[in-house]
């Protein structure tokens, strides 16, 4: 019997074709109504593959044949892991393959905010460049400054390496536990959040979203940052209390921010859009042709492993795996 797969978002046509050779594949039409298409396909589905859609218990109640959700992402905050484990549904993700690309984007965002690139790009294109620019358009140095990383995991470490070896930055970090090898390699220092916020010129969030990290940066934490500090978020939007950030930027309690992720996505309107001292991106950390393809390939490999009865490489909930 051919098993049934639902592609719920973001899978290249060549990989859909590859899956179709072995499975019955339903691709959710992004132009159509997502919820009703998913609801129709779920009762027969053995595997789901995709990203950027919340799939909680309310959506999955009717998925009685489901064996695996293969997420084309490293973050898995869109899923209820305990619920999936209870039901014996494997959840897989795509770590590693997006690490370098996401770190590149993090550094690009940092540089853009420091040197005000989007603002000055708009200034030139608006025909406002009548004479050499003055202090009002100056940015701030990156080279030799202090980079504070909240979440020294795969991407955090890759970002820290860019800062340390590319820009001779001092590295501070927080994580659940210290990373002695990285400290040695990068001359980095583990510290508490308060010290990191007070001592860093650039604070970069790269932690996962969970109960302990939700709104970990709010009004109090923003107040701890230096007035010349710049906040970068490439983790998940809800790590920051966006209303508090708006307030801090409006009142210039910090110099600027660069956000790839937001509390609500996609974000079509926000008070943040009225501010010059923030760079906003549409969640593009891993969005290059090469990396998105590599992520999709890895997700397909994880999906097919489970459907073939083999342990997948990237199992988020190993407790769900019965040997
Ligand atoms: P990872 O290797 O698991 O790293 C996560 C790090 O966060 C770990 O070092 C962990 O500490 C630390 N951490 C967890 N809770 C923390 C807390 N309360 N305070 C401080 N640090 C904490 O994951 P990754 O591959 O680097 O990815 C990190 C996150 O980036 C993902 O979860 C995802 O949400 C986000 N991401 C975003 C994009 C984008 O497009 N913008 C792309 C990829 C990933 P320990 O190591 O000590 O446990």
py3Dmol code that shows the C-alpha trace and the ligand (Angstrom):
import py3Dmol

protein = """\
ATOM      1  CA  UNK A   1       0.000   0.000   0.000  1.00  0.00           C
ATOM      2  CA  UNK A   2       1.346   3.417  -0.951  1.00  0.00           C
ATOM      3  CA  UNK A   3       1.475   5.777   1.982  1.00  0.00           C
ATOM      4  CA  UNK A   4       0.030   9.293   1.850  1.00  0.00           C
ATOM      5  CA  UNK A   5       2.075  12.432   2.242  1.00  0.00           C
ATOM      6  CA  UNK A   6       0.891  16.000   2.596  1.00  0.00           C
ATOM      7  CA  UNK A   7       3.252  18.789   1.553  1.00  0.00           C
ATOM      8  CA  UNK A   8       1.976  21.681   3.606  1.00  0.00           C
ATOM      9  CA  UNK A   9       4.519  24.338   2.616  1.00  0.00           C
ATOM     10  CA  UNK A  10       7.842  25.026   0.971  1.00  0.00           C
ATOM     11  CA  UNK A  11       9.102  21.982  -0.980  1.00  0.00           C
ATOM     12  CA  UNK A  12      10.834  22.248  -4.386  1.00  0.00           C
ATOM     13  CA  UNK A  13       8.997  20.654  -7.303  1.00  0.00           C
ATOM     14  CA  UNK A  14      11.849  18.184  -7.983  1.00  0.00           C
ATOM     15  CA  UNK A  15      11.522  16.771  -4.473  1.00  0.00           C
ATOM     16  CA  UNK A  16       7.734  16.588  -4.696  1.00  0.00           C
ATOM     17  CA  UNK A  17       8.246  14.625  -7.917  1.00  0.00           C
ATOM     18  CA  UNK A  18      10.730  12.320  -6.191  1.00  0.00           C
ATOM     19  CA  UNK A  19       8.283  11.643  -3.363  1.00  0.00           C
ATOM     20  CA  UNK A  20       5.478  11.001  -5.866  1.00  0.00           C
ATOM     21  CA  UNK A  21       7.380   7.994  -7.227  1.00  0.00           C
ATOM     22  CA  UNK A  22       6.838   6.156  -3.927  1.00  0.00           C
ATOM     23  CA  UNK A  23       3.948   7.886  -2.181  1.00  0.00           C
ATOM     24  CA  UNK A  24       0.579   9.475  -2.882  1.00  0.00           C
ATOM     25  CA  UNK A  25       1.407  13.150  -2.503  1.00  0.00           C
ATOM     26  CA  UNK A  26      -1.058  15.954  -1.801  1.00  0.00           C
ATOM     27  CA  UNK A  27       0.391  19.436  -2.126  1.00  0.00           C
ATOM     28  CA  UNK A  28      -1.507  22.151  -0.320  1.00  0.00           C
ATOM     29  CA  UNK A  29      -2.154  25.019  -2.718  1.00  0.00           C
ATOM     30  CA  UNK A  30      -0.721  28.166  -1.123  1.00  0.00           C
ATOM     31  CA  UNK A  31      -3.341  30.247  -2.970  1.00  0.00           C
ATOM     32  CA  UNK A  32      -6.235  28.244  -1.512  1.00  0.00           C
ATOM     33  CA  UNK A  33      -7.645  28.026   2.008  1.00  0.00           C
ATOM     34  CA  UNK A  34      -4.943  26.299   4.066  1.00  0.00           C
ATOM     35  CA  UNK A  35      -7.129  25.039   6.917  1.00  0.00           C
ATOM     36  CA  UNK A  36      -9.783  23.383   4.786  1.00  0.00           C
ATOM     37  CA  UNK A  37      -7.236  21.732   2.468  1.00  0.00           C
ATOM     38  CA  UNK A  38      -5.293  20.413   5.439  1.00  0.00           C
ATOM     39  CA  UNK A  39      -8.448  19.180   7.160  1.00  0.00           C
ATOM     40  CA  UNK A  40      -9.444  17.220   4.051  1.00  0.00           C
ATOM     41  CA  UNK A  41      -6.033  15.604   3.643  1.00  0.00           C
ATOM     42  CA  UNK A  42      -5.208  14.839   7.280  1.00  0.00           C
ATOM     43  CA  UNK A  43      -7.319  11.728   8.031  1.00  0.00           C
ATOM     44  CA  UNK A  44      -5.435   9.684   5.405  1.00  0.00           C
ATOM     45  CA  UNK A  45      -1.999  11.251   5.896  1.00  0.00           C
ATOM     46  CA  UNK A  46       0.959   9.169   7.099  1.00  0.00           C
ATOM     47  CA  UNK A  47       3.479  11.977   6.751  1.00  0.00           C
ATOM     48  CA  UNK A  48       3.465  15.772   6.691  1.00  0.00           C
ATOM     49  CA  UNK A  49       6.321  17.842   5.325  1.00  0.00           C
ATOM     50  CA  UNK A  50       6.725  21.615   5.248  1.00  0.00           C
ATOM     51  CA  UNK A  51       7.374  24.645   7.429  1.00  0.00           C
ATOM     52  CA  UNK A  52       6.076  27.917   8.822  1.00  0.00           C
ATOM     53  CA  UNK A  53       2.601  26.693   9.752  1.00  0.00           C
ATOM     54  CA  UNK A  54       1.349  26.097  13.233  1.00  0.00           C
ATOM     55  CA  UNK A  55       0.341  22.462  13.634  1.00  0.00           C
ATOM     56  CA  UNK A  56      -0.941  22.001  17.166  1.00  0.00           C
ATOM     57  CA  UNK A  57      -3.282  19.455  18.707  1.00  0.00           C
ATOM     58  CA  UNK A  58      -6.376  21.245  17.412  1.00  0.00           C
ATOM     59  CA  UNK A  59      -5.204  20.807  13.805  1.00  0.00           C
ATOM     60  CA  UNK A  60      -3.948  17.254  14.228  1.00  0.00           C
ATOM     61  CA  UNK A  61      -6.852  15.619  16.088  1.00  0.00           C
ATOM     62  CA  UNK A  62      -8.135  14.005  12.897  1.00  0.00           C
ATOM     63  CA  UNK A  63      -4.712  12.822  11.712  1.00  0.00           C
ATOM     64  CA  UNK A  64      -5.221   9.314  13.025  1.00  0.00           C
ATOM     65  CA  UNK A  65      -2.711   7.647  10.658  1.00  0.00           C
ATOM     66  CA  UNK A  66       0.050  10.174  11.100  1.00  0.00           C
ATOM     67  CA  UNK A  67       3.525   8.747  11.698  1.00  0.00           C
ATOM     68  CA  UNK A  68       5.762  11.752  11.101  1.00  0.00           C
ATOM     69  CA  UNK A  69       5.912  15.518  10.727  1.00  0.00           C
ATOM     70  CA  UNK A  70       9.058  16.513   8.882  1.00  0.00           C
ATOM     71  CA  UNK A  71       9.691  20.190   9.414  1.00  0.00           C
ATOM     72  CA  UNK A  72      11.806  22.070   6.877  1.00  0.00           C
ATOM     73  CA  UNK A  73      13.292  24.216   9.637  1.00  0.00           C
ATOM     74  CA  UNK A  74      15.547  23.879  12.634  1.00  0.00           C
ATOM     75  CA  UNK A  75      13.153  25.639  15.026  1.00  0.00           C
ATOM     76  CA  UNK A  76      10.143  23.574  16.050  1.00  0.00           C
ATOM     77  CA  UNK A  77       8.092  26.013  18.112  1.00  0.00           C
ATOM     78  CA  UNK A  78       5.135  25.596  15.700  1.00  0.00           C
ATOM     79  CA  UNK A  79       4.507  22.106  17.037  1.00  0.00           C
ATOM     80  CA  UNK A  80       3.450  20.679  20.415  1.00  0.00           C
ATOM     81  CA  UNK A  81       6.289  18.262  20.964  1.00  0.00           C
ATOM     82  CA  UNK A  82       4.862  16.587  24.086  1.00  0.00           C
ATOM     83  CA  UNK A  83       1.533  16.021  22.368  1.00  0.00           C
ATOM     84  CA  UNK A  84       3.241  14.480  19.327  1.00  0.00           C
ATOM     85  CA  UNK A  85       5.341  12.252  21.571  1.00  0.00           C
ATOM     86  CA  UNK A  86       2.240  11.121  23.488  1.00  0.00           C
ATOM     87  CA  UNK A  87       0.689  10.102  20.187  1.00  0.00           C
ATOM     88  CA  UNK A  88       3.862   8.392  18.965  1.00  0.00           C
ATOM     89  CA  UNK A  89       4.247  10.850  16.058  1.00  0.00           C
ATOM     90  CA  UNK A  90       7.890  11.556  15.140  1.00  0.00           C
ATOM     91  CA  UNK A  91       8.910  15.154  14.696  1.00  0.00           C
ATOM     92  CA  UNK A  92      12.041  15.855  12.645  1.00  0.00           C
ATOM     93  CA  UNK A  93      13.839  19.101  11.793  1.00  0.00           C
ATOM     94  CA  UNK A  94      16.775  20.267   9.629  1.00  0.00           C
ATOM     95  CA  UNK A  95      19.690  21.450  11.780  1.00  0.00           C
ATOM     96  CA  UNK A  96      23.250  22.098  10.522  1.00  0.00           C
ATOM     97  CA  UNK A  97      22.484  22.688   6.834  1.00  0.00           C
ATOM     98  CA  UNK A  98      21.219  26.214   7.544  1.00  0.00           C
ATOM     99  CA  UNK A  99      23.720  27.189  10.216  1.00  0.00           C
ATOM    100  CA  UNK A 100      26.238  29.130   8.105  1.00  0.00           C
ATOM    101  CA  UNK A 101      23.636  30.868   5.944  1.00  0.00           C
ATOM    102  CA  UNK A 102      21.633  31.996   8.958  1.00  0.00           C
ATOM    103  CA  UNK A 103      24.787  33.267  10.654  1.00  0.00           C
ATOM    104  CA  UNK A 104      25.636  35.183   7.452  1.00  0.00           C
ATOM    105  CA  UNK A 105      22.230  36.825   7.594  1.00  0.00           C
ATOM    106  CA  UNK A 106      22.662  37.627  11.280  1.00  0.00           C
ATOM    107  CA  UNK A 107      25.905  39.385  10.549  1.00  0.00           C
ATOM    108  CA  UNK A 108      24.447  41.157   7.526  1.00  0.00           C
ATOM    109  CA  UNK A 109      21.646  42.457   9.728  1.00  0.00           C
ATOM    110  CA  UNK A 110      24.121  43.585  12.355  1.00  0.00           C
ATOM    111  CA  UNK A 111      26.186  45.438   9.750  1.00  0.00           C
ATOM    112  CA  UNK A 112      23.085  46.940   8.155  1.00  0.00           C
ATOM    113  CA  UNK A 113      21.839  48.281  11.476  1.00  0.00           C
ATOM    114  CA  UNK A 114      25.305  49.548  12.480  1.00  0.00           C
ATOM    115  CA  UNK A 115      25.918  51.361   9.187  1.00  0.00           C
ATOM    116  CA  UNK A 116      22.233  52.174   8.522  1.00  0.00           C
ATOM    117  CA  UNK A 117      22.358  50.625   5.063  1.00  0.00           C
ATOM    118  CA  UNK A 118      18.628  50.423   4.212  1.00  0.00           C
ATOM    119  CA  UNK A 119      18.011  53.965   5.419  1.00  0.00           C
ATOM    120  CA  UNK A 120      20.907  55.362   3.378  1.00  0.00           C
ATOM    121  CA  UNK A 121      20.012  53.265   0.362  1.00  0.00           C
ATOM    122  CA  UNK A 122      16.539  54.824   0.453  1.00  0.00           C
ATOM    123  CA  UNK A 123      18.137  58.268   0.876  1.00  0.00           C
ATOM    124  CA  UNK A 124      20.218  57.871  -2.281  1.00  0.00           C
ATOM    125  CA  UNK A 125      17.338  56.455  -4.319  1.00  0.00           C
ATOM    126  CA  UNK A 126      15.089  59.294  -3.194  1.00  0.00           C
ATOM    127  CA  UNK A 127      17.507  61.737  -4.829  1.00  0.00           C
ATOM    128  CA  UNK A 128      18.436  63.328  -1.490  1.00  0.00           C
ATOM    129  CA  UNK A 129      22.210  62.979  -1.910  1.00  0.00           C
ATOM    130  CA  UNK A 130      23.031  66.560  -2.821  1.00  0.00           C
ATOM    131  CA  UNK A 131      26.331  66.909  -0.936  1.00  0.00           C
ATOM    132  CA  UNK A 132      28.655  64.702   1.090  1.00  0.00           C
ATOM    133  CA  UNK A 133      26.826  63.315   4.063  1.00  0.00           C
ATOM    134  CA  UNK A 134      27.289  64.654   7.578  1.00  0.00           C
ATOM    135  CA  UNK A 135      27.019  63.363  11.127  1.00  0.00           C
ATOM    136  CA  UNK A 136      23.271  62.920  10.868  1.00  0.00           C
ATOM    137  CA  UNK A 137      23.945  59.925   8.599  1.00  0.00           C
ATOM    138  CA  UNK A 138      26.949  58.437  10.402  1.00  0.00           C
ATOM    139  CA  UNK A 139      26.809  54.881  11.660  1.00  0.00           C
ATOM    140  CA  UNK A 140      28.762  53.092  14.370  1.00  0.00           C
ATOM    141  CA  UNK A 141      31.853  50.860  14.221  1.00  0.00           C
ATOM    142  CA  UNK A 142      31.603  47.082  14.323  1.00  0.00           C
ATOM    143  CA  UNK A 143      35.296  46.154  14.255  1.00  0.00           C
ATOM    144  CA  UNK A 144      36.743  45.545  17.728  1.00  0.00           C
ATOM    145  CA  UNK A 145      33.411  45.989  19.558  1.00  0.00           C
ATOM    146  CA  UNK A 146      31.706  43.558  21.951  1.00  0.00           C
ATOM    147  CA  UNK A 147      29.228  41.053  20.554  1.00  0.00           C
ATOM    148  CA  UNK A 148      26.819  39.469  23.044  1.00  0.00           C
ATOM    149  CA  UNK A 149      25.176  36.284  21.842  1.00  0.00           C
ATOM    150  CA  UNK A 150      22.060  34.960  23.548  1.00  0.00           C
ATOM    151  CA  UNK A 151      21.969  31.280  22.583  1.00  0.00           C
ATOM    152  CA  UNK A 152      25.424  29.917  21.825  1.00  0.00           C
ATOM    153  CA  UNK A 153      24.279  26.914  19.815  1.00  0.00           C
ATOM    154  CA  UNK A 154      25.106  26.012  16.223  1.00  0.00           C
ATOM    155  CA  UNK A 155      24.104  29.361  14.714  1.00  0.00           C
ATOM    156  CA  UNK A 156      25.247  31.404  17.711  1.00  0.00           C
ATOM    157  CA  UNK A 157      28.726  29.857  17.458  1.00  0.00           C
ATOM    158  CA  UNK A 158      28.876  30.488  13.702  1.00  0.00           C
ATOM    159  CA  UNK A 159      27.932  34.112  14.310  1.00  0.00           C
ATOM    160  CA  UNK A 160      30.507  34.413  17.069  1.00  0.00           C
ATOM    161  CA  UNK A 161      33.221  33.114  14.713  1.00  0.00           C
ATOM    162  CA  UNK A 162      32.348  35.782  12.178  1.00  0.00           C
ATOM    163  CA  UNK A 163      32.596  38.418  14.880  1.00  0.00           C
ATOM    164  CA  UNK A 164      35.792  37.088  16.440  1.00  0.00           C
ATOM    165  CA  UNK A 165      37.824  36.229  13.369  1.00  0.00           C
ATOM    166  CA  UNK A 166      36.342  38.651  10.839  1.00  0.00           C
ATOM    167  CA  UNK A 167      35.948  41.718  13.024  1.00  0.00           C
ATOM    168  CA  UNK A 168      38.182  41.137  16.027  1.00  0.00           C
ATOM    169  CA  UNK A 169      35.187  41.413  18.350  1.00  0.00           C
ATOM    170  CA  UNK A 170      35.060  40.424  22.001  1.00  0.00           C
ATOM    171  CA  UNK A 171      32.496  37.682  22.480  1.00  0.00           C
ATOM    172  CA  UNK A 172      30.137  37.353  25.442  1.00  0.00           C
ATOM    173  CA  UNK A 173      27.402  34.736  25.510  1.00  0.00           C
ATOM    174  CA  UNK A 174      24.615  33.107  27.453  1.00  0.00           C
ATOM    175  CA  UNK A 175      23.287  29.584  26.999  1.00  0.00           C
ATOM    176  CA  UNK A 176      21.845  26.923  29.273  1.00  0.00           C
ATOM    177  CA  UNK A 177      25.374  25.734  29.971  1.00  0.00           C
ATOM    178  CA  UNK A 178      28.907  27.042  29.310  1.00  0.00           C
ATOM    179  CA  UNK A 179      30.792  25.934  26.196  1.00  0.00           C
ATOM    180  CA  UNK A 180      34.445  25.570  27.285  1.00  0.00           C
ATOM    181  CA  UNK A 181      35.740  24.551  23.848  1.00  0.00           C
ATOM    182  CA  UNK A 182      34.218  27.595  22.179  1.00  0.00           C
ATOM    183  CA  UNK A 183      35.485  29.827  24.971  1.00  0.00           C
ATOM    184  CA  UNK A 184      38.975  28.629  24.206  1.00  0.00           C
ATOM    185  CA  UNK A 185      38.633  28.902  20.445  1.00  0.00           C
ATOM    186  CA  UNK A 186      36.962  32.315  20.444  1.00  0.00           C
ATOM    187  CA  UNK A 187      38.302  33.767  23.649  1.00  0.00           C
ATOM    188  CA  UNK A 188      34.606  34.072  24.564  1.00  0.00           C
ATOM    189  CA  UNK A 189      33.159  34.586  28.041  1.00  0.00           C
ATOM    190  CA  UNK A 190      30.021  32.975  29.472  1.00  0.00           C
ATOM    191  CA  UNK A 191      27.982  35.425  31.573  1.00  0.00           C
ATOM    192  CA  UNK A 192      24.473  36.049  32.849  1.00  0.00           C
ATOM    193  CA  UNK A 193      21.944  37.913  30.736  1.00  0.00           C
ATOM    194  CA  UNK A 194      22.196  41.095  32.771  1.00  0.00           C
ATOM    195  CA  UNK A 195      25.985  41.318  32.350  1.00  0.00           C
ATOM    196  CA  UNK A 196      25.695  40.524  28.655  1.00  0.00           C
ATOM    197  CA  UNK A 197      23.131  43.265  28.077  1.00  0.00           C
ATOM    198  CA  UNK A 198      25.102  45.830  30.046  1.00  0.00           C
ATOM    199  CA  UNK A 199      28.440  45.035  28.429  1.00  0.00           C
ATOM    200  CA  UNK A 200      27.660  44.395  24.753  1.00  0.00           C
ATOM    201  CA  UNK A 201      27.653  46.856  21.875  1.00  0.00           C
ATOM    202  CA  UNK A 202      25.657  44.375  19.804  1.00  0.00           C
ATOM    203  CA  UNK A 203      23.219  41.922  21.381  1.00  0.00           C
ATOM    204  CA  UNK A 204      22.181  39.084  19.114  1.00  0.00           C
ATOM    205  CA  UNK A 205      19.320  36.698  19.894  1.00  0.00           C
ATOM    206  CA  UNK A 206      19.715  33.184  18.495  1.00  0.00           C
ATOM    207  CA  UNK A 207      17.890  31.130  21.123  1.00  0.00           C
ATOM    208  CA  UNK A 208      14.932  28.859  20.382  1.00  0.00           C
ATOM    209  CA  UNK A 209      11.422  29.948  21.345  1.00  0.00           C
ATOM    210  CA  UNK A 210      10.044  28.084  24.327  1.00  0.00           C
ATOM    211  CA  UNK A 211       8.426  28.886  27.670  1.00  0.00           C
ATOM    212  CA  UNK A 212      11.734  30.007  29.170  1.00  0.00           C
ATOM    213  CA  UNK A 213      12.679  32.344  26.319  1.00  0.00           C
ATOM    214  CA  UNK A 214       9.295  33.972  25.552  1.00  0.00           C
ATOM    215  CA  UNK A 215       9.724  37.771  25.960  1.00  0.00           C
ATOM    216  CA  UNK A 216      13.167  37.287  27.470  1.00  0.00           C
ATOM    217  CA  UNK A 217      13.916  40.813  26.208  1.00  0.00           C
ATOM    218  CA  UNK A 218      11.371  43.282  27.571  1.00  0.00           C
ATOM    219  CA  UNK A 219      11.383  46.831  28.940  1.00  0.00           C
ATOM    220  CA  UNK A 220      13.655  45.952  31.875  1.00  0.00           C
ATOM    221  CA  UNK A 221      16.231  44.187  29.708  1.00  0.00           C
ATOM    222  CA  UNK A 222      16.222  46.969  27.097  1.00  0.00           C
ATOM    223  CA  UNK A 223      16.880  49.445  29.871  1.00  0.00           C
ATOM    224  CA  UNK A 224      19.988  47.437  30.792  1.00  0.00           C
ATOM    225  CA  UNK A 225      21.476  47.812  27.317  1.00  0.00           C
ATOM    226  CA  UNK A 226      23.857  50.627  26.529  1.00  0.00           C
ATOM    227  CA  UNK A 227      22.229  53.679  24.870  1.00  0.00           C
ATOM    228  CA  UNK A 228      24.599  53.036  21.943  1.00  0.00           C
ATOM    229  CA  UNK A 229      23.609  49.349  21.837  1.00  0.00           C
ATOM    230  CA  UNK A 230      22.072  47.574  18.863  1.00  0.00           C
ATOM    231  CA  UNK A 231      19.717  44.601  19.249  1.00  0.00           C
ATOM    232  CA  UNK A 232      19.564  41.890  16.573  1.00  0.00           C
ATOM    233  CA  UNK A 233      17.009  39.061  16.508  1.00  0.00           C
ATOM    234  CA  UNK A 234      17.430  36.092  14.178  1.00  0.00           C
ATOM    235  CA  UNK A 235      15.935  33.576  16.649  1.00  0.00           C
ATOM    236  CA  UNK A 236      12.164  33.929  16.909  1.00  0.00           C
ATOM    237  CA  UNK A 237      10.010  37.057  17.170  1.00  0.00           C
ATOM    238  CA  UNK A 238       8.400  36.360  20.550  1.00  0.00           C
ATOM    239  CA  UNK A 239      11.822  36.331  22.249  1.00  0.00           C
ATOM    240  CA  UNK A 240      11.347  40.123  22.287  1.00  0.00           C
ATOM    241  CA  UNK A 241       8.428  42.088  23.685  1.00  0.00           C
ATOM    242  CA  UNK A 242       7.925  44.110  20.503  1.00  0.00           C
ATOM    243  CA  UNK A 243       5.889  46.868  22.182  1.00  0.00           C
ATOM    244  CA  UNK A 244       8.731  47.440  24.652  1.00  0.00           C
ATOM    245  CA  UNK A 245      11.239  47.490  21.792  1.00  0.00           C
ATOM    246  CA  UNK A 246       9.166  50.064  19.927  1.00  0.00           C
ATOM    247  CA  UNK A 247       9.168  52.222  23.029  1.00  0.00           C
ATOM    248  CA  UNK A 248      12.944  51.870  23.512  1.00  0.00           C
ATOM    249  CA  UNK A 249      13.657  52.735  19.873  1.00  0.00           C
ATOM    250  CA  UNK A 250      11.230  55.670  19.848  1.00  0.00           C
ATOM    251  CA  UNK A 251      12.834  57.123  22.926  1.00  0.00           C
ATOM    252  CA  UNK A 252      16.348  56.280  21.700  1.00  0.00           C
ATOM    253  CA  UNK A 253      17.076  54.276  24.827  1.00  0.00           C
ATOM    254  CA  UNK A 254      19.037  52.048  22.441  1.00  0.00           C
ATOM    255  CA  UNK A 255      20.616  53.051  19.156  1.00  0.00           C
ATOM    256  CA  UNK A 256      18.947  50.584  16.871  1.00  0.00           C
ATOM    257  CA  UNK A 257      17.677  47.123  16.072  1.00  0.00           C
ATOM    258  CA  UNK A 258      17.682  44.582  13.294  1.00  0.00           C
ATOM    259  CA  UNK A 259      14.884  42.033  13.187  1.00  0.00           C
ATOM    260  CA  UNK A 260      14.485  39.051  10.888  1.00  0.00           C
ATOM    261  CA  UNK A 261      11.645  37.635  12.979  1.00  0.00           C
ATOM    262  CA  UNK A 262       8.528  39.107  14.575  1.00  0.00           C
ATOM    263  CA  UNK A 263       5.887  38.283  17.119  1.00  0.00           C
ATOM    264  CA  UNK A 264       3.373  37.897  14.298  1.00  0.00           C
ATOM    265  CA  UNK A 265       4.391  36.721  10.819  1.00  0.00           C
ATOM    266  CA  UNK A 266       3.896  37.647   8.089  1.00  0.00           C
ATOM    267  CA  UNK A 267       3.857  41.226   9.329  1.00  0.00           C
ATOM    268  CA  UNK A 268       1.945  43.572   7.071  1.00  0.00           C
ATOM    269  CA  UNK A 269       1.674  46.587   9.365  1.00  0.00           C
ATOM    270  CA  UNK A 270       3.451  47.591  12.556  1.00  0.00           C
ATOM    271  CA  UNK A 271       4.324  50.743  14.500  1.00  0.00           C
ATOM    272  CA  UNK A 272       7.930  49.598  14.027  1.00  0.00           C
ATOM    273  CA  UNK A 273       7.688  50.493  10.338  1.00  0.00           C
ATOM    274  CA  UNK A 274       7.568  54.186  11.205  1.00  0.00           C
ATOM    275  CA  UNK A 275      11.043  54.076  12.794  1.00  0.00           C
ATOM    276  CA  UNK A 276      14.304  54.780  10.994  1.00  0.00           C
ATOM    277  CA  UNK A 277      16.524  53.081  13.571  1.00  0.00           C
ATOM    278  CA  UNK A 278      15.338  49.556  12.823  1.00  0.00           C
ATOM    279  CA  UNK A 279      16.100  47.212   9.933  1.00  0.00           C
ATOM    280  CA  UNK A 280      13.273  44.775   9.184  1.00  0.00           C
ATOM    281  CA  UNK A 281      13.478  41.580   7.138  1.00  0.00           C
ATOM    282  CA  UNK A 282      10.803  39.019   6.204  1.00  0.00           C
ATOM    283  CA  UNK A 283      12.238  35.983   8.099  1.00  0.00           C
ATOM    284  CA  UNK A 284      14.981  35.183   5.590  1.00  0.00           C
ATOM    285  CA  UNK A 285      17.648  33.634   7.839  1.00  0.00           C
ATOM    286  CA  UNK A 286      17.957  30.475   5.739  1.00  0.00           C
ATOM    287  CA  UNK A 287      16.467  31.870   2.537  1.00  0.00           C
ATOM    288  CA  UNK A 288      19.088  31.207  -0.118  1.00  0.00           C
ATOM    289  CA  UNK A 289      18.553  28.869  -3.078  1.00  0.00           C
ATOM    290  CA  UNK A 290      21.263  26.475  -1.945  1.00  0.00           C
ATOM    291  CA  UNK A 291      20.317  26.324   1.710  1.00  0.00           C
ATOM    292  CA  UNK A 292      16.562  26.043   1.249  1.00  0.00           C
ATOM    293  CA  UNK A 293      17.155  23.163  -1.162  1.00  0.00           C
ATOM    294  CA  UNK A 294      19.526  21.441   1.243  1.00  0.00           C
ATOM    295  CA  UNK A 295      16.968  21.830   4.036  1.00  0.00           C
ATOM    296  CA  UNK A 296      14.224  20.373   1.869  1.00  0.00           C
ATOM    297  CA  UNK A 297      16.415  17.410   0.891  1.00  0.00           C
ATOM    298  CA  UNK A 298      17.229  16.739   4.504  1.00  0.00           C
ATOM    299  CA  UNK A 299      13.545  16.954   5.446  1.00  0.00           C
ATOM    300  CA  UNK A 300      12.651  14.485   2.680  1.00  0.00           C
ATOM    301  CA  UNK A 301      15.329  12.091   3.948  1.00  0.00           C
ATOM    302  CA  UNK A 302      13.924  12.343   7.489  1.00  0.00           C
ATOM    303  CA  UNK A 303      10.365  11.814   6.284  1.00  0.00           C
ATOM    304  CA  UNK A 304      11.141   8.783   4.177  1.00  0.00           C
ATOM    305  CA  UNK A 305      13.304   7.255   6.903  1.00  0.00           C
ATOM    306  CA  UNK A 306      10.371   7.216   9.313  1.00  0.00           C
ATOM    307  CA  UNK A 307       7.915   5.943   6.697  1.00  0.00           C
ATOM    308  CA  UNK A 308      10.381   3.135   5.903  1.00  0.00           C
ATOM    309  CA  UNK A 309      10.695   2.210   9.558  1.00  0.00           C
ATOM    310  CA  UNK A 310      14.248   3.516  10.029  1.00  0.00           C
ATOM    311  CA  UNK A 311      15.317   6.008  12.645  1.00  0.00           C
ATOM    312  CA  UNK A 312      15.626   9.469  11.046  1.00  0.00           C
ATOM    313  CA  UNK A 313      18.794  11.497  11.393  1.00  0.00           C
ATOM    314  CA  UNK A 314      17.138  14.514  13.030  1.00  0.00           C
ATOM    315  CA  UNK A 315      14.597  13.287  15.531  1.00  0.00           C
ATOM    316  CA  UNK A 316      13.327  16.064  17.815  1.00  0.00           C
ATOM    317  CA  UNK A 317      11.378  13.682  20.070  1.00  0.00           C
ATOM    318  CA  UNK A 318      13.424  10.478  20.407  1.00  0.00           C
ATOM    319  CA  UNK A 319      10.995   9.322  23.121  1.00  0.00           C
ATOM    320  CA  UNK A 320       8.448   8.728  20.353  1.00  0.00           C
ATOM    321  CA  UNK A 321      10.743   6.218  18.661  1.00  0.00           C
ATOM    322  CA  UNK A 322       9.986   2.645  19.661  1.00  0.00           C
ATOM    323  CA  UNK A 323      12.962   0.408  18.779  1.00  0.00           C
TER     324      UNK A 323
END
"""
ligand_1 = """\
48
LIG
P 20.782 25.186 18.809
O 22.063 24.665 18.278
O 19.862 24.266 19.539
O 21.121 26.440 19.735
C 20.235 27.038 20.612
C 21.048 27.654 21.729
O 20.183 28.413 22.560
C 21.736 26.616 22.638
O 23.075 26.973 22.818
C 20.991 26.741 23.954
O 21.828 26.534 25.086
C 20.555 28.182 23.908
N 19.438 28.478 24.791
C 18.315 27.758 25.008
N 17.548 28.370 25.931
C 18.223 29.495 26.299
C 17.967 30.523 27.223
N 16.866 30.536 27.975
N 18.889 31.525 27.352
C 20.007 31.527 26.607
N 20.310 30.562 25.711
C 19.424 29.568 25.573
O 19.894 25.805 17.636
P 20.395 26.579 16.324
O 20.469 25.626 15.206
O 21.560 27.422 16.663
O 19.095 27.503 16.087
C 18.697 28.434 17.065
C 17.367 29.050 16.759
O 17.494 29.963 15.692
C 16.296 28.052 16.272
O 15.613 27.451 17.349
C 15.371 28.904 15.441
O 14.282 29.342 16.214
C 16.230 30.099 15.052
N 16.468 30.138 13.601
C 15.997 31.216 12.890
C 16.217 31.289 11.528
C 15.731 32.473 10.734
O 15.349 32.291 9.595
N 15.769 33.666 11.286
C 16.910 30.269 10.874
C 17.372 29.199 11.616
C 17.146 29.143 12.978
P 22.457 25.062 25.429
O 23.320 24.704 24.252
O 23.290 25.298 26.647
O 21.294 24.164 25.631
"""
view = py3Dmol.view(width=600, height=400)
view.addModel(protein, "pdb")
view.setStyle({"model": 0}, {"cartoon": {"style": "trace"}})
view.addModel(ligand_1, "xyz")
view.setStyle({"model": 1}, {"stick": {}})
view.zoomTo()
view.show()
